[in-house]
Amino acid sequence: MHYYGMFLSLFHSIQICLAEDIPIEQYSTMLGEQGNGYEKWLCDNIHSGNYQETSAPLELWAGGIQRIAQHAQDCQINAEFPMFTSALFEKAMAAGYSREEVSALFKVLGTDARKDQ
């Protein structure tokens, strides 16, 4: 669950930076030590537009969050966050990003994605 929260907060933060004309590189630098390498690598994916280098494609992460959401429902744990997150991953898969890096989820969170709704 930790990573799903990190993905959504990181990708949303980058959307804020883009909306405010703050360069992604500047945001990545601001992550500093808390950006433990993985977050910075995801920022680099988004900045470069290269979503192809992956050992764990978006579809793998989508399957994981589906299982977490189902588990929450089965155990009567509030499932709103995993269900919301799962829906975003499903949207990214429907958009054709299933074999791309998880950072491709960023593409369905942007302004262009809202125009398509």
Biopython code that builds the backbone (N, CA, C, O; Angstrom):
import numpy as np
from Bio.PDB.StructureBuilder import StructureBuilder

atoms = [
    (1, "MET", "N", (0.823, -1.197, 0.000)),
    (1, "MET", "CA", (0.000, 0.000, 0.000)),
    (1, "MET", "C", (0.863, 1.255, 0.000)),
    (1, "MET", "O", (0.508, 2.266, -0.606)),
    (2, "HIS", "N", (1.994, 1.180, 0.683)),
    (2, "HIS", "CA", (2.878, 2.340, 0.761)),
    (2, "HIS", "C", (3.202, 2.881, -0.632)),
    (2, "HIS", "O", (3.129, 4.087, -0.864)),
    (3, "TYR", "N", (3.554, 1.998, -1.544)),
    (3, "TYR", "CA", (3.956, 2.446, -2.876)),
    (3, "TYR", "C", (2.804, 3.073, -3.651)),
    (3, "TYR", "O", (3.015, 4.032, -4.393)),
    (4, "TYR", "N", (1.610, 2.558, -3.495)),
    (4, "TYR", "CA", (0.475, 3.140, -4.216)),
    (4, "TYR", "C", (0.214, 4.573, -3.745)),
    (4, "TYR", "O", (-0.072, 5.454, -4.557)),
    (5, "GLY", "N", (0.311, 4.801, -2.442)),
    (5, "GLY", "CA", (0.175, 6.158, -1.931)),
    (5, "GLY", "C", (1.291, 7.061, -2.423)),
    (5, "GLY", "O", (1.062, 8.221, -2.764)),
    (6, "MET", "N", (2.506, 6.514, -2.456)),
    (6, "MET", "CA", (3.647, 7.289, -2.947)),
    (6, "MET", "C", (3.461, 7.639, -4.412)),
    (6, "MET", "O", (3.707, 8.776, -4.817)),
    (7, "PHE", "N", (3.018, 6.648, -5.229)),
    (7, "PHE", "CA", (2.817, 6.914, -6.649)),
    (7, "PHE", "C", (1.837, 8.062, -6.847)),
    (7, "PHE", "O", (2.121, 9.010, -7.580)),
    (8, "LEU", "N", (0.681, 7.973, -6.191)),
    (8, "LEU", "CA", (-0.339, 9.006, -6.400)),
    (8, "LEU", "C", (0.123, 10.361, -5.903)),
    (8, "LEU", "O", (-0.116, 11.371, -6.565)),
    (9, "SER", "N", (0.781, 10.408, -4.747)),
    (9, "SER", "CA", (1.237, 11.710, -4.247)),
    (9, "SER", "C", (2.351, 12.278, -5.115)),
    (9, "SER", "O", (2.371, 13.479, -5.385)),
    (10, "LEU", "N", (3.275, 11.435, -5.555)),
    (10, "LEU", "CA", (4.363, 11.899, -6.406)),
    (10, "LEU", "C", (3.835, 12.411, -7.739)),
    (10, "LEU", "O", (4.194, 13.505, -8.172)),
    (11, "PHE", "N", (2.987, 11.626, -8.389)),
    (11, "PHE", "CA", (2.496, 12.007, -9.710)),
    (11, "PHE", "C", (1.597, 13.244, -9.630)),
    (11, "PHE", "O", (1.610, 14.085, -10.528)),
    (12, "HIS", "N", (0.824, 13.348, -8.559)),
    (12, "HIS", "CA", (0.002, 14.548, -8.383)),
    (12, "HIS", "C", (0.889, 15.765, -8.111)),
    (12, "HIS", "O", (0.617, 16.856, -8.612)),
    (13, "SER", "N", (1.929, 15.583, -7.333)),
    (13, "SER", "CA", (2.863, 16.682, -7.058)),
    (13, "SER", "C", (3.508, 17.182, -8.343)),
    (13, "SER", "O", (3.681, 18.386, -8.529)),
    (14, "ILE", "N", (3.861, 16.255, -9.227)),
    (14, "ILE", "CA", (4.452, 16.663, -10.501)),
    (14, "ILE", "C", (3.426, 17.414, -11.346)),
    (14, "ILE", "O", (3.775, 18.370, -12.038)),
    (15, "GLN", "N", (2.169, 16.991, -11.296)),
    (15, "GLN", "CA", (1.117, 17.728, -12.017)),
    (15, "GLN", "C", (1.012, 19.164, -11.478)),
    (15, "GLN", "O", (0.846, 20.107, -12.252)),
    (16, "ILE", "N", (1.106, 19.323, -10.174)),
    (16, "ILE", "CA", (1.079, 20.668, -9.577)),
    (16, "ILE", "C", (2.262, 21.479, -10.086)),
    (16, "ILE", "O", (2.105, 22.639, -10.467)),
    (17, "CYS", "N", (3.441, 20.874, -10.093)),
    (17, "CYS", "CA", (4.629, 21.576, -10.587)),
    (17, "CYS", "C", (4.434, 22.031, -12.026)),
    (17, "CYS", "O", (4.747, 23.172, -12.366)),
    (18, "LEU", "N", (3.919, 21.147, -12.870)),
    (18, "LEU", "CA", (3.702, 21.515, -14.271)),
    (18, "LEU", "C", (2.678, 22.639, -14.401)),
    (18, "LEU", "O", (2.840, 23.538, -15.227)),
    (19, "ALA", "N", (1.629, 22.590, -13.591)),
    (19, "ALA", "CA", (0.611, 23.640, -13.627)),
    (19, "ALA", "C", (1.174, 24.990, -13.195)),
    (19, "ALA", "O", (0.706, 26.039, -13.640)),
    (20, "GLU", "N", (2.188, 24.955, -12.320)),
    (20, "GLU", "CA", (2.785, 26.181, -11.793)),
    (20, "GLU", "C", (4.113, 26.521, -12.477)),
    (20, "GLU", "O", (4.850, 27.389, -12.010)),
    (21, "ASP", "N", (4.411, 25.840, -13.576)),
    (21, "ASP", "CA", (5.642, 26.073, -14.340)),
    (21, "ASP", "C", (6.913, 25.861, -13.520)),
    (21, "ASP", "O", (7.901, 26.574, -13.692)),
    (22, "ILE", "N", (6.874, 24.872, -12.628)),
    (22, "ILE", "CA", (8.062, 24.482, -11.872)),
    (22, "ILE", "C", (8.659, 23.277, -12.594)),
    (22, "ILE", "O", (7.975, 22.267, -12.756)),
    (23, "PRO", "N", (9.904, 23.355, -13.026)),
    (23, "PRO", "CA", (10.515, 22.238, -13.753)),
    (23, "PRO", "C", (10.544, 20.947, -12.924)),
    (23, "PRO", "O", (10.773, 20.981, -11.715)),
    (24, "ILE", "N", (10.312, 19.833, -13.579)),
    (24, "ILE", "CA", (10.342, 18.535, -12.895)),
    (24, "ILE", "C", (11.703, 18.309, -12.244)),
    (24, "ILE", "O", (11.779, 17.756, -11.147)),
    (25, "GLU", "N", (12.788, 18.735, -12.914)),
    (25, "GLU", "CA", (14.123, 18.541, -12.341)),
    (25, "GLU", "C", (14.249, 19.275, -11.005)),
    (25, "GLU", "O", (14.883, 18.776, -10.075)),
    (26, "GLN", "N", (13.642, 20.459, -10.915)),
    (26, "GLN", "CA", (13.705, 21.221, -9.665)),
    (26, "GLN", "C", (12.949, 20.478, -8.571)),
    (26, "GLN", "O", (13.417, 20.394, -7.436)),
    (27, "TYR", "N", (11.787, 19.942, -8.910)),
    (27, "TYR", "CA", (11.021, 19.167, -7.934)),
    (27, "TYR", "C", (11.805, 17.930, -7.496)),
    (27, "TYR", "O", (11.865, 17.612, -6.308)),
    (28, "SER", "N", (12.400, 17.242, -8.460)),
    (28, "SER", "CA", (13.180, 16.041, -8.159)),
    (28, "SER", "C", (14.326, 16.373, -7.211)),
    (28, "SER", "O", (14.611, 15.608, -6.290)),
    (29, "THR", "N", (14.978, 17.500, -7.432)),
    (29, "THR", "CA", (16.062, 17.942, -6.550)),
    (29, "THR", "C", (15.529, 18.237, -5.154)),
    (29, "THR", "O", (16.179, 17.926, -4.156)),
    (30, "MET", "N", (14.343, 18.838, -5.088)),
    (30, "MET", "CA", (13.742, 19.169, -3.789)),
    (30, "MET", "C", (13.394, 17.920, -2.984)),
    (30, "MET", "O", (13.309, 17.977, -1.757)),
    (31, "LEU", "N", (13.192, 16.793, -3.667)),
    (31, "LEU", "CA", (12.906, 15.554, -2.941)),
    (31, "LEU", "C", (14.057, 15.181, -2.018)),
    (31, "LEU", "O", (13.855, 14.569, -0.968)),
    (32, "GLY", "N", (15.280, 15.563, -2.428)),
    (32, "GLY", "CA", (16.461, 15.322, -1.601)),
    (32, "GLY", "C", (16.562, 13.887, -1.134)),
    (32, "GLY", "O", (16.318, 12.957, -1.903)),
    (33, "GLU", "N", (16.915, 13.707, 0.101)),
    (33, "GLU", "CA", (17.104, 12.377, 0.670)),
    (33, "GLU", "C", (15.810, 11.572, 0.708)),
    (33, "GLU", "O", (15.838, 10.349, 0.571)),
    (34, "GLN", "N", (14.682, 12.246, 0.892)),
    (34, "GLN", "CA", (13.428, 11.505, 0.955)),
    (34, "GLN", "C", (13.097, 10.877, -0.388)),
    (34, "GLN", "O", (12.289, 9.951, -0.460)),
    (35, "GLY", "N", (13.710, 11.370, -1.443)),
    (35, "GLY", "CA", (13.466, 10.836, -2.769)),
    (35, "GLY", "C", (14.227, 9.566, -3.063)),
    (35, "GLY", "O", (14.394, 9.239, -4.238)),
    (36, "ASN", "N", (14.677, 8.862, -2.126)),
    (36, "ASN", "CA", (15.455, 7.620, -2.094)),
    (36, "ASN", "C", (15.818, 6.945, -3.416)),
    (36, "ASN", "O", (15.983, 5.726, -3.446)),
    (37, "GLY", "N", (15.940, 7.665, -4.462)),
    (37, "GLY", "CA", (16.359, 7.073, -5.731)),
    (37, "GLY", "C", (15.194, 6.633, -6.602)),
    (37, "GLY", "O", (15.133, 6.986, -7.780)),
    (38, "TYR", "N", (14.271, 5.870, -6.038)),
    (38, "TYR", "CA", (13.146, 5.365, -6.828)),
    (38, "TYR", "C", (12.238, 6.511, -7.273)),
    (38, "TYR", "O", (11.850, 6.586, -8.439)),
    (39, "GLU", "N", (11.903, 7.404, -6.338)),
    (39, "GLU", "CA", (11.058, 8.541, -6.682)),
    (39, "GLU", "C", (11.730, 9.431, -7.727)),
    (39, "GLU", "O", (11.082, 9.915, -8.655)),
    (40, "LYS", "N", (13.029, 9.638, -7.564)),
    (40, "LYS", "CA", (13.761, 10.445, -8.550)),
    (40, "LYS", "C", (13.769, 9.756, -9.912)),
    (40, "LYS", "O", (13.650, 10.419, -10.942)),
    (41, "TRP", "N", (13.909, 8.435, -9.923)),
    (41, "TRP", "CA", (13.884, 7.680, -11.174)),
    (41, "TRP", "C", (12.516, 7.819, -11.854)),
    (41, "TRP", "O", (12.441, 7.973, -13.073)),
    (42, "LEU", "N", (11.445, 7.765, -11.070)),
    (42, "LEU", "CA", (10.102, 7.947, -11.629)),
    (42, "LEU", "C", (9.947, 9.362, -12.205)),
    (42, "LEU", "O", (9.360, 9.541, -13.272)),
    (43, "CYS", "N", (10.475, 10.360, -11.492)),
    (43, "CYS", "CA", (10.461, 11.737, -12.008)),
    (43, "CYS", "C", (11.204, 11.816, -13.337)),
    (43, "CYS", "O", (10.750, 12.473, -14.273)),
    (44, "ASP", "N", (12.333, 11.151, -13.412)),
    (44, "ASP", "CA", (13.116, 11.138, -14.653)),
    (44, "ASP", "C", (12.336, 10.487, -15.789)),
    (44, "ASP", "O", (12.388, 10.961, -16.924)),
    (45, "ASN", "N", (11.608, 9.400, -15.494)),
    (45, "ASN", "CA", (10.761, 8.761, -16.511)),
    (45, "ASN", "C", (9.776, 9.768, -17.086)),
    (45, "ASN", "O", (9.626, 9.897, -18.301)),
    (46, "ILE", "N", (9.117, 10.469, -16.193)),
    (46, "ILE", "CA", (8.085, 11.421, -16.609)),
    (46, "ILE", "C", (8.716, 12.572, -17.384)),
    (46, "ILE", "O", (8.204, 12.982, -18.426)),
    (47, "HIS", "N", (9.828, 13.091, -16.873)),
    (47, "HIS", "CA", (10.505, 14.203, -17.537)),
    (47, "HIS", "C", (10.955, 13.817, -18.946)),
    (47, "HIS", "O", (10.800, 14.595, -19.887)),
    (48, "SER", "N", (11.505, 12.626, -19.084)),
    (48, "SER", "CA", (12.017, 12.189, -20.389)),
    (48, "SER", "C", (10.920, 11.650, -21.301)),
    (48, "SER", "O", (11.090, 11.581, -22.519)),
    (49, "GLY", "N", (9.791, 11.269, -20.701)),
    (49, "GLY", "CA", (8.732, 10.642, -21.491)),
    (49, "GLY", "C", (9.039, 9.184, -21.825)),
    (49, "GLY", "O", (8.363, 8.575, -22.653)),
    (50, "ASN", "N", (10.062, 8.630, -21.175)),
    (50, "ASN", "CA", (10.447, 7.238, -21.408)),
    (50, "ASN", "C", (9.800, 6.352, -20.351)),
    (50, "ASN", "O", (10.230, 6.326, -19.197)),
    (51, "TYR", "N", (8.774, 5.637, -20.754)),
    (51, "TYR", "CA", (8.055, 4.753, -19.848)),
    (51, "TYR", "C", (8.325, 3.288, -20.181)),
    (51, "TYR", "O", (7.643, 2.398, -19.674)),
    (52, "GLN", "N", (9.315, 3.040, -21.028)),
    (52, "GLN", "CA", (9.567, 1.690, -21.534)),
    (52, "GLN", "C", (10.492, 0.856, -20.654)),
    (52, "GLN", "O", (10.374, -0.369, -20.639)),
    (53, "GLU", "N", (11.397, 1.476, -19.930)),
    (53, "GLU", "CA", (12.348, 0.729, -19.105)),
    (53, "GLU", "C", (11.665, 0.284, -17.819)),
    (53, "GLU", "O", (11.458, 1.080, -16.903)),
    (54, "THR", "N", (11.322, -0.989, -17.765)),
    (54, "THR", "CA", (10.602, -1.456, -16.594)),
    (54, "THR", "C", (10.912, -2.910, -16.281)),
    (54, "THR", "O", (11.134, -3.721, -17.180)),
    (55, "SER", "N", (10.923, -3.221, -15.016)),
    (55, "SER", "CA", (10.991, -4.607, -14.575)),
    (55, "SER", "C", (9.659, -4.997, -13.940)),
    (55, "SER", "O", (9.407, -6.173, -13.677)),
    (56, "ALA", "N", (8.814, -4.001, -13.697)),
    (56, "ALA", "CA", (7.494, -4.228, -13.106)),
    (56, "ALA", "C", (6.499, -3.304, -13.812)),
    (56, "ALA", "O", (6.277, -2.177, -13.367)),
    (57, "PRO", "N", (5.900, -3.774, -14.908)),
    (57, "PRO", "CA", (5.000, -2.917, -15.674)),
    (57, "PRO", "C", (3.738, -2.530, -14.905)),
    (57, "PRO", "O", (3.378, -3.146, -13.902)),
    (58, "LEU", "N", (3.095, -1.509, -15.403)),
    (58, "LEU", "CA", (1.889, -0.984, -14.786)),
    (58, "LEU", "C", (0.863, -2.090, -14.544)),
    (58, "LEU", "O", (0.191, -2.077, -13.512)),
    (59, "GLU", "N", (0.725, -3.038, -15.456)),
    (59, "GLU", "CA", (-0.263, -4.101, -15.294)),
    (59, "GLU", "C", (0.015, -4.953, -14.048)),
    (59, "GLU", "O", (-0.920, -5.455, -13.423)),
    (60, "LEU", "N", (1.268, -5.114, -13.692)),
    (60, "LEU", "CA", (1.613, -5.850, -12.481)),
    (60, "LEU", "C", (1.104, -5.111, -11.247)),
    (60, "LEU", "O", (0.494, -5.697, -10.353)),
    (61, "TRP", "N", (1.373, -3.802, -11.226)),
    (61, "TRP", "CA", (0.903, -2.976, -10.111)),
    (61, "TRP", "C", (-0.626, -2.932, -10.068)),
    (61, "TRP", "O", (-1.216, -2.919, -8.988)),
    (62, "ALA", "N", (-1.267, -2.910, -11.238)),
    (62, "ALA", "CA", (-2.741, -2.889, -11.300)),
    (62, "ALA", "C", (-3.322, -4.148, -10.667)),
    (62, "ALA", "O", (-4.303, -4.087, -9.926)),
    (63, "GLY", "N", (-2.706, -5.289, -10.964)),
    (63, "GLY", "CA", (-3.167, -6.537, -10.355)),
    (63, "GLY", "C", (-3.026, -6.527, -8.851)),
    (63, "GLY", "O", (-3.890, -7.027, -8.131)),
    (64, "GLY", "N", (-1.926, -5.951, -8.375)),
    (64, "GLY", "CA", (-1.706, -5.864, -6.933)),
    (64, "GLY", "C", (-2.754, -5.026, -6.229)),
    (64, "GLY", "O", (-3.279, -5.427, -5.190)),
    (65, "ILE", "N", (-3.061, -3.864, -6.788)),
    (65, "ILE", "CA", (-4.030, -2.983, -6.115)),
    (65, "ILE", "C", (-5.438, -3.563, -6.207)),
    (65, "ILE", "O", (-6.257, -3.320, -5.320)),
    (66, "GLN", "N", (-5.734, -4.314, -7.249)),
    (66, "GLN", "CA", (-7.039, -4.992, -7.322)),
    (66, "GLN", "C", (-7.174, -5.995, -6.176)),
    (66, "GLN", "O", (-8.223, -6.090, -5.538)),
    (67, "ARG", "N", (-6.109, -6.733, -5.928)),
    (67, "ARG", "CA", (-6.134, -7.721, -4.833)),
    (67, "ARG", "C", (-6.257, -7.036, -3.472)),
    (67, "ARG", "O", (-6.977, -7.502, -2.589)),
    (68, "ILE", "N", (-5.540, -5.921, -3.320)),
    (68, "ILE", "CA", (-5.620, -5.175, -2.056)),
    (68, "ILE", "C", (-7.032, -4.646, -1.840)),
    (68, "ILE", "O", (-7.558, -4.723, -0.729)),
    (69, "ALA", "N", (-7.649, -4.113, -2.885)),
    (69, "ALA", "CA", (-9.016, -3.594, -2.773)),
    (69, "ALA", "C", (-9.985, -4.723, -2.414)),
    (69, "ALA", "O", (-10.861, -4.547, -1.567)),
    (70, "GLN", "N", (-9.826, -5.866, -3.050)),
    (70, "GLN", "CA", (-10.700, -7.007, -2.750)),
    (70, "GLN", "C", (-10.500, -7.481, -1.315)),
    (70, "GLN", "O", (-11.463, -7.799, -0.617)),
    (71, "HIS", "N", (-9.246, -7.527, -0.881)),
    (71, "HIS", "CA", (-8.946, -7.922, 0.494)),
    (71, "HIS", "C", (-9.616, -6.972, 1.488)),
    (71, "HIS", "O", (-10.209, -7.411, 2.473)),
    (72, "ALA", "N", (-9.517, -5.683, 1.226)),
    (72, "ALA", "CA", (-10.134, -4.697, 2.120)),
    (72, "ALA", "C", (-11.640, -4.935, 2.214)),
    (72, "ALA", "O", (-12.213, -4.919, 3.303)),
    (73, "GLN", "N", (-12.266, -5.150, 1.078)),
    (73, "GLN", "CA", (-13.711, -5.410, 1.081)),
    (73, "GLN", "C", (-14.035, -6.693, 1.845)),
    (73, "GLN", "O", (-14.960, -6.724, 2.657)),
    (74, "ASP", "N", (-13.271, -7.742, 1.580)),
    (74, "ASP", "CA", (-13.502, -9.032, 2.235)),
    (74, "ASP", "C", (-13.340, -8.943, 3.746)),
    (74, "ASP", "O", (-14.051, -9.618, 4.490)),
    (75, "CYS", "N", (-12.409, -8.113, 4.199)),
    (75, "CYS", "CA", (-12.116, -7.981, 5.636)),
    (75, "CYS", "C", (-12.879, -6.837, 6.284)),
    (75, "CYS", "O", (-12.681, -6.534, 7.461)),
    (76, "GLN", "N", (-13.742, -6.209, 5.518)),
    (76, "GLN", "CA", (-14.529, -5.063, 5.994)),
    (76, "GLN", "C", (-13.649, -3.915, 6.489)),
    (76, "GLN", "O", (-13.939, -3.260, 7.490)),
    (77, "ILE", "N", (-12.549, -3.697, 5.736)),
    (77, "ILE", "CA", (-11.684, -2.535, 5.943)),
    (77, "ILE", "C", (-12.150, -1.488, 4.933)),
    (77, "ILE", "O", (-12.531, -1.834, 3.815)),
    (78, "ASN", "N", (-12.125, -0.228, 5.312)),
    (78, "ASN", "CA", (-12.528, 0.813, 4.373)),
    (78, "ASN", "C", (-11.709, 0.666, 3.091)),
    (78, "ASN", "O", (-10.480, 0.715, 3.119)),
    (79, "ALA", "N", (-12.397, 0.488, 1.983)),
    (79, "ALA", "CA", (-11.746, 0.197, 0.707)),
    (79, "ALA", "C", (-11.730, 1.390, -0.241)),
    (79, "ALA", "O", (-11.374, 1.230, -1.409)),
    (80, "GLU", "N", (-12.106, 2.582, 0.224)),
    (80, "GLU", "CA", (-12.195, 3.722, -0.685)),
    (80, "GLU", "C", (-10.870, 4.042, -1.378)),
    (80, "GLU", "O", (-10.842, 4.233, -2.594)),
    (81, "PHE", "N", (-9.784, 4.103, -0.626)),
    (81, "PHE", "CA", (-8.506, 4.438, -1.244)),
    (81, "PHE", "C", (-8.053, 3.361, -2.226)),
    (81, "PHE", "O", (-7.712, 3.697, -3.361)),
    (82, "PRO", "N", (-8.033, 2.076, -1.842)),
    (82, "PRO", "CA", (-7.612, 1.086, -2.833)),
    (82, "PRO", "C", (-8.557, 0.999, -4.040)),
    (82, "PRO", "O", (-8.103, 0.727, -5.151)),
    (83, "MET", "N", (-9.846, 1.223, -3.841)),
    (83, "MET", "CA", (-10.779, 1.197, -4.974)),
    (83, "MET", "C", (-10.523, 2.374, -5.913)),
    (83, "MET", "O", (-10.526, 2.209, -7.133)),
    (84, "PHE", "N", (-10.303, 3.553, -5.350)),
    (84, "PHE", "CA", (-9.990, 4.735, -6.148)),
    (84, "PHE", "C", (-8.703, 4.513, -6.939)),
    (84, "PHE", "O", (-8.639, 4.783, -8.138)),
    (85, "THR", "N", (-7.684, 4.019, -6.246)),
    (85, "THR", "CA", (-6.398, 3.773, -6.878)),
    (85, "THR", "C", (-6.518, 2.713, -7.968)),
    (85, "THR", "O", (-5.951, 2.863, -9.050)),
    (86, "SER", "N", (-7.245, 1.662, -7.686)),
    (86, "SER", "CA", (-7.451, 0.602, -8.669)),
    (86, "SER", "C", (-8.135, 1.145, -9.920)),
    (86, "SER", "O", (-7.786, 0.768, -11.039)),
    (87, "ALA", "N", (-9.110, 2.031, -9.728)),
    (87, "ALA", "CA", (-9.806, 2.624, -10.877)),
    (87, "ALA", "C", (-8.848, 3.444, -11.745)),
    (87, "ALA", "O", (-8.965, 3.428, -12.971)),
    (88, "LEU", "N", (-7.911, 4.153, -11.131)),
    (88, "LEU", "CA", (-6.922, 4.913, -11.901)),
    (88, "LEU", "C", (-6.011, 3.977, -12.696)),
    (88, "LEU", "O", (-5.694, 4.242, -13.856)),
    (89, "PHE", "N", (-5.598, 2.892, -12.066)),
    (89, "PHE", "CA", (-4.761, 1.921, -12.771)),
    (89, "PHE", "C", (-5.530, 1.281, -13.926)),
    (89, "PHE", "O", (-4.968, 1.056, -14.998)),
    (90, "GLU", "N", (-6.795, 0.992, -13.713)),
    (90, "GLU", "CA", (-7.614, 0.427, -14.794)),
    (90, "GLU", "C", (-7.743, 1.419, -15.950)),
    (90, "GLU", "O", (-7.711, 1.031, -17.118)),
    (91, "LYS", "N", (-7.888, 2.691, -15.616)),
    (91, "LYS", "CA", (-7.973, 3.728, -16.642)),
    (91, "LYS", "C", (-6.678, 3.774, -17.461)),
    (91, "LYS", "O", (-6.716, 3.904, -18.684)),
    (92, "ALA", "N", (-5.550, 3.669, -16.787)),
    (92, "ALA", "CA", (-4.259, 3.675, -17.484)),
    (92, "ALA", "C", (-4.111, 2.435, -18.366)),
    (92, "ALA", "O", (-3.580, 2.519, -19.474)),
    (93, "MET", "N", (-4.571, 1.304, -17.883)),
    (93, "MET", "CA", (-4.495, 0.088, -18.699)),
    (93, "MET", "C", (-5.408, 0.203, -19.912)),
    (93, "MET", "O", (-5.031, -0.200, -21.012)),
    (94, "ALA", "N", (-6.600, 0.748, -19.721)),
    (94, "ALA", "CA", (-7.529, 0.931, -20.845)),
    (94, "ALA", "C", (-6.958, 1.890, -21.884)),
    (94, "ALA", "O", (-7.279, 1.797, -23.069)),
    (95, "ALA", "N", (-6.111, 2.809, -21.433)),
    (95, "ALA", "CA", (-5.472, 3.773, -22.340)),
    (95, "ALA", "C", (-4.290, 3.162, -23.081)),
    (95, "ALA", "O", (-3.675, 3.817, -23.923)),
    (96, "GLY", "N", (-3.971, 1.905, -22.768)),
    (96, "GLY", "CA", (-2.902, 1.222, -23.487)),
    (96, "GLY", "C", (-1.539, 1.258, -22.822)),
    (96, "GLY", "O", (-0.534, 0.986, -23.479)),
    (97, "TYR", "N", (-1.473, 1.585, -21.537)),
    (97, "TYR", "CA", (-0.193, 1.727, -20.851)),
    (97, "TYR", "C", (0.198, 0.498, -20.033)),
    (97, "TYR", "O", (1.146, 0.571, -19.250)),
    (98, "SER", "N", (-0.487, -0.604, -20.185)),
    (98, "SER", "CA", (-0.294, -1.758, -19.304)),
    (98, "SER", "C", (1.137, -2.294, -19.285)),
    (98, "SER", "O", (1.595, -2.746, -18.236)),
    (99, "ARG", "N", (1.849, -2.260, -20.392)),
    (99, "ARG", "CA", (3.214, -2.802, -20.457)),
    (99, "ARG", "C", (4.277, -1.732, -20.197)),
    (99, "ARG", "O", (5.472, -2.013, -20.296)),
    (100, "GLU", "N", (3.856, -0.523, -19.871)),
    (100, "GLU", "CA", (4.804, 0.556, -19.588)),
    (100, "GLU", "C", (5.116, 0.607, -18.095)),
    (100, "GLU", "O", (4.465, -0.048, -17.280)),
    (101, "GLU", "N", (6.128, 1.402, -17.762)),
    (101, "GLU", "CA", (6.517, 1.607, -16.373)),
    (101, "GLU", "C", (5.333, 2.197, -15.601)),
    (101, "GLU", "O", (4.484, 2.878, -16.176)),
    (102, "VAL", "N", (5.287, 1.931, -14.305)),
    (102, "VAL", "CA", (4.190, 2.420, -13.467)),
    (102, "VAL", "C", (4.055, 3.947, -13.552)),
    (102, "VAL", "O", (2.968, 4.486, -13.345)),
    (103, "SER", "N", (5.152, 4.638, -13.855)),
    (103, "SER", "CA", (5.084, 6.098, -13.985)),
    (103, "SER", "C", (4.153, 6.525, -15.115)),
    (103, "SER", "O", (3.763, 7.691, -15.168)),
    (104, "ALA", "N", (3.782, 5.611, -16.026)),
    (104, "ALA", "CA", (2.824, 5.940, -17.080)),
    (104, "ALA", "C", (1.449, 6.270, -16.510)),
    (104, "ALA", "O", (0.622, 6.867, -17.200)),
    (105, "LEU", "N", (1.198, 5.890, -15.264)),
    (105, "LEU", "CA", (-0.046, 6.279, -14.593)),
    (105, "LEU", "C", (-0.192, 7.801, -14.601)),
    (105, "LEU", "O", (-1.304, 8.328, -14.647)),
    (106, "PHE", "N", (0.933, 8.493, -14.555)),
    (106, "PHE", "CA", (0.974, 9.953, -14.594)),
    (106, "PHE", "C", (0.167, 10.492, -15.778)),
    (106, "PHE", "O", (-0.466, 11.543, -15.675)),
    (107, "LYS", "N", (0.190, 9.774, -16.895)),
    (107, "LYS", "CA", (-0.470, 10.248, -18.118)),
    (107, "LYS", "C", (-1.978, 10.392, -17.957)),
    (107, "LYS", "O", (-2.580, 11.233, -18.624)),
    (108, "VAL", "N", (-2.600, 9.605, -17.099)),
    (108, "VAL", "CA", (-4.055, 9.716, -16.937)),
    (108, "VAL", "C", (-4.440, 10.725, -15.863)),
    (108, "VAL", "O", (-5.625, 10.951, -15.617)),
    (109, "LEU", "N", (-3.456, 11.324, -15.229)),
    (109, "LEU", "CA", (-3.728, 12.322, -14.192)),
    (109, "LEU", "C", (-3.604, 13.753, -14.696)),
    (109, "LEU", "O", (-3.903, 14.694, -13.961)),
    (110, "GLY", "N", (-3.172, 13.927, -15.922)),
    (110, "GLY", "CA", (-2.884, 15.246, -16.442)),
    (110, "GLY", "C", (-4.089, 15.974, -17.036)),
    (110, "GLY", "O", (-5.187, 15.428, -17.136)),
    (111, "THR", "N", (-3.848, 17.209, -17.420)),
    (111, "THR", "CA", (-4.865, 18.054, -18.004)),
    (111, "THR", "C", (-5.470, 17.432, -19.246)),
    (111, "THR", "O", (-6.686, 17.479, -19.431)),
    (112, "ASP", "N", (-4.639, 16.848, -20.104)),
    (112, "ASP", "CA", (-5.139, 16.232, -21.322)),
    (112, "ASP", "C", (-6.101, 15.104, -21.002)),
    (112, "ASP", "O", (-7.084, 14.909, -21.717)),
    (113, "ALA", "N", (-5.832, 14.352, -19.928)),
    (113, "ALA", "CA", (-6.714, 13.257, -19.544)),
    (113, "ALA", "C", (-8.074, 13.794, -19.134)),
    (113, "ALA", "O", (-9.095, 13.178, -19.437)),
    (114, "ARG", "N", (-8.106, 14.937, -18.449)),
    (114, "ARG", "CA", (-9.390, 15.507, -18.019)),
    (114, "ARG", "C", (-10.200, 15.998, -19.212)),
    (114, "ARG", "O", (-11.430, 15.956, -19.177)),
    (115, "LYS", "N", (-9.538, 16.462, -20.262)),
    (115, "LYS", "CA", (-10.243, 16.921, -21.448)),
    (115, "LYS", "C", (-10.969, 15.787, -22.149)),
    (115, "LYS", "O", (-11.997, 15.998, -22.793)),
    (116, "ASP", "N", (-10.426, 14.574, -22.019)),
    (116, "ASP", "CA", (-11.009, 13.408, -22.679)),
    (116, "ASP", "C", (-12.247, 12.876, -21.944)),
    (116, "ASP", "O", (-12.994, 12.073, -22.504)),
    (117, "GLN", "N", (-12.465, 13.303, -20.727)),
    (117, "GLN", "CA", (-13.590, 12.782, -19.947)),
    (117, "GLN", "C", (-14.901, 13.383, -20.376)),
    (117, "GLN", "O", (-15.945, 13.049, -19.818)),
]
sb = StructureBuilder()
sb.init_structure("model")
sb.init_model(0)
sb.init_chain("A")
sb.init_seg("    ")
for serial, (resi, resn, name, xyz) in enumerate(atoms, 1):
    if name == "N":
        sb.init_residue(resn, " ", resi, " ")
    sb.init_atom(name, np.array(xyz, "f"), 0.0, 1.0, " ", f" {name:<3s}", serial, name[0])
structure = sb.get_structure()
